[in-house]
Amino acid sequence: MQETNDELRATCILLQHRERAFDLQGVGAMNSLVAMRRANGDWFALDDEGRYRVPVFYSAGDAMLARSREPGMECFRPVLLDEITFKNLTTTDEGKACFWMVEDPLRRLSLGRPLDHTQLAHLMHNGHEQTAGGKN
């Protein structure tokens, strides 16, 4: 049990260092939304009964923590969701992609809150505090 706790602490410290590195690159600043993207431009998405949902995180640190727990995300890195990336995301897959707001990166990604394009745009412009209590 002690070994597991030590490994978890080491992982958290490593992720904190990585988050600081992303902050220096302009990704993962406080209250920024990020999604995971591969070098070739592909976005990480989950299959939700035939619909693809892109997990969205409140910070690069949250995204990296989720990535450490999800083997399918190994080749993806956090990317800041700005107007350009949002447009890219909403036109990918003929605009069919939807989103998951991942509140807790330690839980399974499929337990996120579903969002459509309009809800994500609202969240991007108004921030977490004003939309967290709202209904879908």
C-alpha positions as CSV (number, residue, x, y, z in Angstrom):
1,M,0.0,0.0,0.0
2,Q,2.8,2.4,0.9
3,E,4.4,1.7,-2.5
4,T,1.2,2.7,-4.3
5,N,0.9,5.9,-2.3
6,D,4.5,6.8,-3.1
7,E,3.9,6.1,-6.8
8,L,0.8,8.3,-6.8
9,R,2.7,11.1,-5.1
10,A,5.5,10.9,-7.6
11,T,3.0,10.9,-10.5
12,C,1.3,14.0,-9.0
13,I,4.6,15.8,-8.6
14,L,5.5,14.9,-12.2
15,L,2.2,16.2,-13.5
16,Q,2.6,19.4,-11.5
17,H,6.0,20.0,-13.2
18,R,4.5,19.2,-16.6
19,E,1.6,21.6,-16.0
20,R,4.1,24.4,-15.2
21,A,5.9,23.6,-18.4
22,F,2.6,23.9,-20.3
23,D,1.8,27.2,-18.5
24,L,5.1,28.6,-19.8
25,Q,4.0,27.7,-23.4
26,G,0.7,29.5,-22.9
27,V,-1.3,26.3,-22.5
28,G,-3.1,25.5,-19.3
29,A,-3.3,28.9,-17.8
30,M,-5.9,29.2,-15.0
31,N,-9.5,28.8,-16.2
32,S,-8.4,27.8,-19.7
33,L,-10.2,25.0,-21.4
34,V,-8.1,22.3,-23.2
35,A,-8.7,19.3,-25.3
36,M,-6.3,16.5,-26.3
37,R,-4.8,16.6,-29.8
38,R,-2.3,14.4,-31.6
39,A,0.6,15.8,-33.6
40,N,-1.1,14.9,-36.8
41,G,-4.1,17.0,-35.9
42,D,-6.5,14.3,-34.7
43,W,-8.5,15.1,-31.6
44,F,-9.0,12.5,-28.9
45,A,-12.7,11.5,-28.7
46,L,-14.7,8.8,-27.0
47,D,-17.4,6.8,-28.7
48,D,-20.7,7.5,-27.0
49,E,-23.1,5.0,-28.6
50,G,-22.1,6.0,-32.1
51,R,-21.5,9.7,-31.4
52,Y,-18.0,11.0,-30.8
53,R,-17.4,13.2,-27.7
54,V,-14.2,15.2,-27.2
55,P,-13.2,15.4,-23.5
56,V,-12.7,19.0,-22.4
57,F,-10.7,19.8,-19.3
58,Y,-10.3,23.0,-17.1
59,S,-6.5,22.9,-17.3
60,A,-3.6,21.2,-18.9
61,G,-2.8,19.6,-15.6
62,D,-6.2,18.0,-15.5
63,A,-5.8,16.8,-19.0
64,M,-2.3,15.3,-18.2
65,L,-3.7,13.6,-15.1
66,A,-6.5,12.0,-17.2
67,R,-4.0,11.0,-19.9
68,S,-1.9,9.2,-17.2
69,R,-5.0,7.1,-16.4
70,E,-6.3,6.5,-20.0
71,P,-4.0,4.4,-22.2
72,G,-5.7,5.6,-25.4
73,M,-4.5,9.2,-24.8
74,E,-0.8,8.4,-24.7
75,C,0.0,10.1,-28.0
76,F,-2.1,13.2,-27.3
77,R,-1.2,16.5,-25.7
78,P,-3.3,19.3,-24.2
79,V,-4.2,22.1,-26.6
80,L,-5.7,25.4,-25.5
81,L,-9.3,25.8,-26.8
82,D,-9.3,29.2,-28.4
83,E,-11.4,30.5,-31.3
84,I,-9.3,28.8,-34.0
85,T,-9.2,25.4,-32.3
86,F,-12.9,25.6,-31.4
87,K,-13.7,26.2,-35.1
88,N,-11.5,23.3,-36.0
89,L,-13.2,21.0,-33.5
90,T,-16.7,22.0,-34.5
91,T,-16.0,21.4,-38.2
92,T,-14.2,18.1,-37.7
93,D,-16.3,15.0,-38.5
94,E,-18.8,17.2,-40.5
95,G,-19.7,19.0,-37.3
96,K,-21.0,15.9,-35.6
97,A,-18.6,15.8,-32.7
98,C,-19.9,16.7,-29.3
99,F,-18.0,17.2,-26.0
100,W,-17.6,15.9,-22.5
101,M,-16.8,18.4,-19.8
102,V,-14.5,16.5,-17.5
103,E,-15.0,17.9,-14.0
104,D,-12.7,15.3,-12.2
105,P,-9.8,13.9,-14.2
106,L,-9.4,11.0,-11.7
107,R,-12.8,9.6,-12.7
108,R,-13.5,7.7,-15.9
109,L,-13.8,10.1,-18.9
110,S,-17.2,8.7,-19.8
111,L,-18.6,10.2,-16.6
112,G,-18.1,13.7,-17.9
113,R,-21.0,16.2,-18.5
114,P,-22.2,16.1,-22.1
115,L,-22.0,19.5,-24.0
116,D,-23.0,20.5,-27.4
117,H,-21.3,23.2,-29.5
118,T,-23.4,26.0,-28.1
119,Q,-22.8,25.0,-24.5
120,L,-19.1,24.7,-25.0
121,A,-19.0,28.1,-26.7
122,H,-20.8,29.6,-23.8
123,L,-18.5,28.0,-21.3
124,M,-15.4,29.3,-23.3
125,H,-16.7,32.8,-23.2
126,N,-18.2,33.0,-19.7
127,G,-16.0,30.7,-17.7
128,H,-16.6,27.9,-15.3
129,E,-18.1,29.8,-12.4
130,Q,-21.1,31.0,-14.3
131,T,-22.0,27.7,-16.1
132,A,-21.1,25.0,-13.6
133,G,-24.5,24.9,-11.9
134,G,-26.5,25.1,-15.1
135,K,-28.5,22.4,-16.7
136,N,-27.6,20.7,-20.0
